[in-house]
Amino acid sequence: MTNFPKKCWYVAATCGELGRAPVGRRLLGKDVVLWRGADGRVAAFENRCAHRGFPLDRGRIEGQTLVCGYHGCTYDRDGCCRYTPAQAQAPVDMRVTVYPVREDPPFVWIWLGPPAAAATVEPPATPWIDEPFWTTFGNSWRVRANYMMVHEHLLDFSYAPVVHAGDVPSGLDRMPAFSQVEVTETTVSYLRRIPGMPLTDWQRRATGLDPNLRYDHSESGTFVSPAMHRQYWAVEGPDGRQYVTTRTHAITPETEESSHVFMQSSRNYRLDDSEVTAVLRTFLDRVVARDIEVLEMVGAHSGYDGWRGGVEFQSDAAAARARRIVGVMLAREAGRAPIRPGFAPTQRGYARGARRRGPAPSAS
């Protein structure tokens, strides 16, 4: 039983990870090898030689082929074995499983569902990462927690004054309620306004704004798909300009109990200032380390469905709707008649402030 949809593009790696050596990675419970041929194109195979099961990421790349490090079986991009030193001709039917991949910098996307369905779905687009009025840097982590726990953590920022007390505006003891939660059949977006607050230390150093003034802040984001979440933090300057820092999180299940997170942080201010990049990198490394610590505590203590049956707050509105979307995707894959998530432009059903959670989505 798993709670991650298969008919979905997930990030397998960042483009820069794939160079002269193959890269092995477990994705959605499958062992995959990624490699880049001499022509620059990326391929993805099951990480297992068809002869004796040797891991292909321990082999080498030669031109447009991947060579097994055990008996020298040589595979082309289509997964067919074209040569083996053991005999004059490789067996005609000797091949490995090939997975569809798309390279859209900075990400390499992989499809691990039914191959024929890959052409019917597009990976999420991330045009802002390369646009000239944004500057971006990235990092990646492995988290010992289920991927939906990571999503729900990002969709509920109410923990920030507790978990990140030193990194939120001074005097912010409680995050305001959502101003808006909007739902489509496949996405959840939310907005939270935080008016008249001072700058944090990292905001002061990054934006260069006057630390003696108070500013209107906002925190917003979108559950784009089971594979992606985009989060914004904006500060409105005295002239009305929006100083926006956004994080694009590509979240890929490794197993039911662990995840890969590929993060790209972008900003629309002081684009060429390397000191600002250093400030933001240090800040995010610190924040993410604490986030991972919290998520792994829950995962270790309660397992991947540790939040099942917990009490929900108003701040869980976006996360609850994301779970519903994933549940519908899983129901469709299992051939069950789904209920459409519907569209709710504002919070509903949370007037009492808390309610009991329903079951976590699963494939069975």
C-alpha positions in Angstrom: 0.0 0.0 0.0 1.4 3.4 -1.0 0.0 6.9 -0.9 1.9 8.3 -3.9 0.3 8.5 -7.4 2.2 6.7 -10.2 0.7 8.7 -13.0 2.7 11.8 -12.3 6.0 13.3 -13.3 8.5 13.5 -10.4 11.9 15.1 -10.3 14.6 12.4 -10.4 17.6 14.7 -10.2 18.9 18.2 -11.0 20.5 18.6 -14.4 23.9 19.4 -12.8 24.0 16.0 -11.0 24.3 14.1 -14.3 27.8 14.3 -15.7 30.3 11.6 -16.7 29.1 9.0 -14.2 25.8 7.2 -13.8 23.7 8.2 -10.8 21.7 5.6 -8.8 18.6 6.7 -6.9 15.6 5.1 -5.3 12.4 6.7 -6.6 8.8 5.6 -5.6 10.3 2.5 -4.2 12.1 1.6 -7.5 15.9 1.5 -8.0 16.7 3.7 -11.0 19.9 4.6 -12.7 20.2 8.0 -14.5 22.9 8.7 -17.1 23.8 11.3 -19.7 25.1 10.1 -23.0 27.9 11.8 -25.0 25.2 13.7 -27.0 23.9 15.3 -23.8 20.6 13.4 -23.6 19.5 11.8 -20.4 18.2 8.2 -20.0 16.8 6.3 -17.0 16.8 2.5 -16.5 15.9 0.1 -13.8 19.2 -0.1 -11.8 19.8 -3.8 -12.5 21.7 -5.5 -15.2 19.6 -8.1 -17.1 22.3 -10.7 -16.6 23.1 -11.0 -12.9 21.4 -8.0 -11.4 24.5 -5.9 -10.9 23.7 -2.3 -10.1 24.2 -0.3 -13.3 25.1 2.9 -11.4 28.4 1.1 -10.6 29.2 0.8 -14.2 30.4 3.5 -16.7 29.2 5.6 -19.6 30.8 5.0 -23.0 29.5 7.4 -25.7 25.8 6.7 -26.1 25.9 3.5 -24.0 25.9 2.4 -20.4 28.3 -0.4 -19.5 27.7 -2.8 -16.6 30.6 -3.0 -14.2 30.4 -6.8 -13.8 30.4 -8.6 -17.1 30.6 -5.6 -19.4 27.1 -5.8 -20.8 26.6 -2.7 -22.9 23.1 -1.1 -23.2 21.9 1.5 -25.6 19.5 4.3 -24.8 16.5 2.1 -25.5 17.7 -0.4 -22.9 18.8 -3.1 -25.4 22.0 -5.0 -24.7 24.2 -4.5 -27.8 27.4 -6.1 -26.7 28.8 -8.5 -24.1 32.3 -9.8 -24.0 31.1 -13.2 -22.9 29.9 -14.2 -26.4 29.9 -13.1 -30.0 26.4 -11.7 -29.9 24.2 -10.5 -27.0 20.9 -12.4 -26.6 18.4 -10.8 -28.9 15.8 -10.3 -26.1 18.3 -9.0 -23.4 17.1 -5.6 -22.2 16.4 -3.5 -19.1 13.4 -1.5 -18.2 13.5 2.1 -19.5 11.6 4.9 -17.9 10.5 8.1 -19.7 12.5 11.2 -18.8 12.2 14.9 -19.6 15.0 17.4 -19.0 13.7 20.9 -18.2 16.4 22.8 -16.4 17.1 22.8 -13.6 15.2 19.5 -13.2 15.3 16.1 -14.8 11.7 14.6 -14.6 10.9 10.9 -14.6 7.7 9.0 -15.2 7.4 5.7 -13.2 3.7 5.0 -14.1 2.3 3.2 -17.1 4.7 4.2 -20.0 1.9 4.9 -22.5 0.3 7.5 -20.1 3.4 9.6 -19.9 2.6 11.4 -23.2 -0.8 12.5 -21.8 0.6 14.5 -18.8 3.1 17.4 -18.8 5.5 18.0 -16.0 4.9 21.2 -14.0 6.5 24.2 -15.8 8.9 26.4 -13.8 9.6 29.4 -16.1 10.4 31.8 -13.3 13.6 29.9 -12.5 15.3 31.1 -15.7 13.5 34.4 -16.2 15.9 37.4 -16.2 14.1 39.3 -13.4 14.7 36.4 -11.0 18.0 35.0 -9.6 18.1 31.5 -8.3 20.2 29.0 -6.4 19.4 25.5 -5.3 20.0 22.6 -2.9 18.6 19.2 -2.2 18.0 16.9 0.8 16.9 13.5 1.7 14.2 13.4 4.4 13.2 10.4 6.4 9.5 11.2 6.2 6.6 10.4 3.8 6.3 12.9 0.9 2.8 14.0 1.9 4.2 14.9 5.4 6.6 17.2 3.6 3.8 18.7 1.5 1.6 19.3 4.5 4.4 20.8 6.4 4.9 23.4 3.6 1.1 24.0 3.3 0.8 24.8 7.1 3.1 27.6 8.1 1.4 28.1 11.5 4.3 26.3 13.2 6.8 29.0 12.2 6.6 31.1 15.4 7.4 27.9 17.4 9.9 26.0 15.2 11.5 29.1 13.7 11.0 31.7 16.4 14.2 33.6 15.5 13.4 33.8 11.8 9.9 35.3 11.8 9.1 39.0 12.4 9.6 40.1 16.1 6.3 40.1 17.9 4.7 37.5 15.6 3.5 35.0 18.2 0.8 33.4 16.0 0.5 33.2 12.3 -2.7 35.0 11.0 -5.5 32.8 9.5 -5.5 32.2 5.8 -6.9 35.2 3.9 -7.8 32.8 1.1 -7.7 29.2 0.1 -8.5 28.4 -3.5 -8.9 24.9 -4.9 -9.1 23.5 -8.5 -9.3 19.9 -9.5 -5.5 19.5 -9.3 -4.1 22.4 -7.2 -4.4 24.2 -3.9 -3.4 27.8 -3.4 -3.4 29.9 -0.2 -2.6 33.4 0.9 -1.9 34.7 4.4 -1.4 38.5 5.0 0.7 39.8 7.9 0.4 43.6 8.1 2.6 46.1 9.9 5.4 43.9 11.1 9.2 44.6 11.4 11.8 42.9 9.2 13.5 39.8 10.3 17.3 39.9 10.4 17.6 37.9 7.2 15.1 40.1 5.4 16.9 43.3 6.5 20.2 41.9 5.3 18.8 40.5 2.0 16.5 43.4 0.9 18.5 46.4 2.3 15.2 48.0 3.5 15.1 50.3 6.4 15.0 48.1 9.6 13.3 50.9 11.6 10.1 50.8 9.6 7.2 48.3 9.6 6.1 46.5 6.5 3.2 44.5 5.2 4.2 40.9 4.7 2.5 38.0 3.0 3.0 34.3 2.8 1.5 32.3 0.0 2.0 29.1 -2.0 0.6 26.5 -4.3 0.4 22.7 -4.1 1.1 22.3 -7.8 1.0 18.5 -8.0 2.1 15.6 -5.8 5.6 16.4 -7.1 5.8 20.1 -6.5 5.0 23.0 -4.1 5.8 26.6 -4.6 6.1 29.0 -1.7 6.4 32.8 -1.6 7.3 35.3 1.1 6.8 39.0 0.1 7.5 42.3 1.8 6.0 45.5 0.4 8.4 48.3 0.4 7.5 52.0 1.1 7.2 52.6 -2.6 4.8 49.7 -3.1 7.5 47.4 -4.6 7.1 43.7 -3.7 10.4 42.1 -2.5 9.6 38.4 -3.2 11.5 35.4 -2.1 10.1 32.2 -3.5 11.0 28.5 -3.0 10.2 25.9 -5.5 10.1 22.4 -3.8 10.2 19.3 -6.0 9.2 16.5 -3.7 9.8 12.9 -4.8 8.9 9.9 -2.7 11.9 7.6 -2.2 9.9 5.0 -0.3 6.8 5.3 1.8 8.9 6.5 4.7 11.5 8.8 2.9 11.6 11.5 0.3 13.9 13.5 -1.9 13.5 17.3 -1.8 15.0 19.4 -4.6 14.7 23.1 -3.7 15.2 26.2 -5.9 15.2 29.5 -4.1 14.5 32.6 -6.3 14.3 36.3 -5.6 13.3 39.4 -7.6 15.6 41.9 -5.8 19.4 42.6 -5.7 19.8 40.0 -8.4 23.6 40.3 -8.9 24.6 40.6 -5.2 26.5 37.5 -4.2 26.4 38.5 -0.5 22.6 38.5 -0.6 22.7 35.0 -2.1 25.0 33.9 0.8 22.7 35.4 3.4 19.7 33.6 1.9 21.6 30.3 1.5 22.7 30.4 5.2 19.1 31.3 6.3 17.5 28.5 4.3 20.0 25.9 5.3 19.3 26.6 8.9 15.5 26.7 8.4 15.5 23.5 6.3 17.7 21.6 8.8 15.2 22.4 11.6 12.2 21.5 9.3 13.9 18.1 8.5 14.5 17.5 12.2 10.9 18.0 13.1 9.6 15.9 10.2 11.9 13.1 11.0 10.9 13.1 14.6 7.3 12.6 13.6 8.3 9.9 11.0 10.4 8.0 13.5 7.8 8.2 16.2 4.6 7.5 14.3 5.5 6.2 10.9 4.7 7.6 7.5 1.0 7.9 8.4 1.7 9.4 11.8 -0.7 12.3 11.2 -3.7 10.1 10.5 -6.5 10.7 13.0 -4.9 13.9 14.4 -6.9 17.0 15.3 -7.0 19.6 12.5 -6.8 23.3 12.9 -8.0 26.1 10.6 -4.4 26.3 9.4 -4.8 22.8 8.0 -7.3 23.9 5.4 -4.9 23.9 2.4 -3.3 20.6 3.5 -6.7 18.9 3.8 -7.6 19.9 0.3 -4.3 18.7 -1.0 -4.9 15.3 0.6 -8.3 15.2 -1.1 -6.7 15.8 -4.5 -4.1 13.0 -4.0 -6.9 10.7 -2.8 -8.8 11.3 -6.0 -5.7 10.6 -8.1 -5.1 7.4 -6.2 -8.8 6.4 -6.6 -8.6 6.9 -10.4 -5.4 4.8 -10.6 -7.1 2.1 -8.7 -10.2 2.2 -10.9 -12.5 3.5 -8.2 -15.1 6.2 -9.0 -13.7 9.4 -7.5 -15.4 12.4 -6.0 -14.1 15.6 -7.6 -12.2 17.8 -5.2 -14.4 20.8 -6.1 -13.5 24.4 -5.9 -13.6 26.4 -2.6 -12.3 30.0 -2.9 -12.4 30.5 0.9 -12.1 28.4 4.0 -15.2 26.3 4.8 -15.9 23.8 7.5 -13.4 25.1 10.0 -15.5 27.5 12.0 -15.0 25.6 15.3 -11.2 25.9 14.9 -10.4 22.2 15.0 -11.7 18.9 13.8 -10.7 15.3 13.6 -8.6 14.2 10.6 -9.9 11.6 8.2 -7.9 8.7 6.9 -4.7 9.4 5.0 -5.0 8.7 1.3 -3.8 5.3 0.2 -4.0 3.3 -3.0 -6.1 0.5 -1.5 
